[in-house]
Amino acid sequence: MKFKQNISIINALMRITCGFTFLTWATAKMVKKPWKNQSYLMVVILSAMKIGEGILRYCPVVDVMENGQSMMKEKEHKDEFPDTY
């Protein structure tokens, strides 16, 4: 699958930093209370996702939002200038 990097370096560094911070916090909580790991496991998964987004500099949510905005602009453009024959 080909993808284009769609987040800046600063954004990527922030995602990596926050991802590692939450990953460390959640794993420490999981070690301290292993019987309550259901909610901490979700934080671990989301943190790992943010770390991956920062490393790859690609965010699927940003990509979907950009594609949706471009589709809305195309629709508005077609509504302004309808084809008349």
C-alpha positions as CSV (number, residue, x, y, z in Angstrom):
1,M,0.0,0.0,0.0
2,K,1.4,3.3,-1.0
3,F,0.8,6.3,1.2
4,K,2.0,9.9,1.3
5,Q,3.4,11.4,4.5
6,N,0.7,13.8,5.7
7,I,1.9,15.1,9.1
8,S,4.8,17.4,9.9
9,I,8.0,16.6,11.7
10,I,6.9,18.5,14.8
11,N,3.6,16.7,14.8
12,A,5.4,13.4,14.4
13,L,7.7,14.1,17.3
14,M,4.8,15.1,19.5
15,R,3.0,11.9,18.6
16,I,6.1,9.8,19.4
17,T,6.7,11.6,22.7
18,C,3.1,11.4,23.9
19,G,2.9,7.8,22.7
20,F,5.9,6.7,24.7
21,T,4.7,8.6,27.7
22,F,1.3,6.9,27.7
23,L,2.8,3.5,26.9
24,T,5.2,3.8,29.8
25,W,2.4,4.9,32.2
26,A,0.0,2.1,31.1
27,T,2.6,-0.7,31.3
28,A,3.6,0.5,34.7
29,K,0.0,0.3,35.8
30,M,-0.4,-3.1,34.2
31,V,2.6,-4.4,36.2
32,K,1.3,-2.9,39.4
33,K,-2.3,-4.2,39.0
34,P,-2.4,-7.1,36.5
35,W,-6.0,-8.0,37.3
36,K,-7.2,-4.6,36.0
37,N,-5.4,-4.7,32.7
38,Q,-8.5,-4.4,30.4
39,S,-8.5,-0.6,30.3
40,Y,-4.8,-0.2,30.4
41,L,-4.5,-2.6,27.5
42,M,-6.5,-0.2,25.4
43,V,-4.2,2.7,26.3
44,V,-1.2,0.5,25.3
45,I,-2.8,-0.2,21.9
46,L,-3.6,3.4,21.2
47,S,-0.2,4.6,22.4
48,A,1.5,2.1,20.1
49,M,-0.7,3.4,17.2
50,K,0.4,7.0,17.9
51,I,4.1,5.9,18.0
52,G,3.7,4.2,14.7
53,E,2.0,7.2,13.2
54,G,4.8,9.4,14.4
55,I,7.5,7.1,13.0
56,L,5.8,6.7,9.6
57,R,4.6,10.3,9.5
58,Y,1.2,9.1,8.2
59,C,-2.1,9.4,10.0
60,P,-5.1,7.6,8.5
61,V,-7.6,10.0,10.2
62,V,-5.9,13.0,8.7
63,D,-5.9,11.3,5.3
64,V,-9.6,10.6,5.5
65,M,-10.4,14.2,6.6
66,E,-8.3,15.6,3.7
67,N,-10.0,13.4,1.2
68,G,-13.4,14.3,2.6
69,Q,-12.7,18.0,2.4
70,S,-11.5,17.7,-1.2
71,M,-14.7,15.7,-2.1
72,M,-16.8,18.4,-0.5
73,K,-15.1,21.1,-2.5
74,E,-15.6,19.2,-5.7
75,K,-19.3,18.8,-4.9
76,E,-19.6,22.5,-4.1
77,H,-17.9,23.4,-7.4
78,K,-20.3,21.1,-9.3
79,D,-23.3,22.7,-7.5
80,E,-22.1,26.2,-8.5
81,F,-21.6,25.4,-12.1
82,P,-24.1,22.7,-13.2
83,D,-23.7,21.2,-16.6
84,T,-26.4,22.5,-18.9
85,Y,-26.8,21.1,-22.4
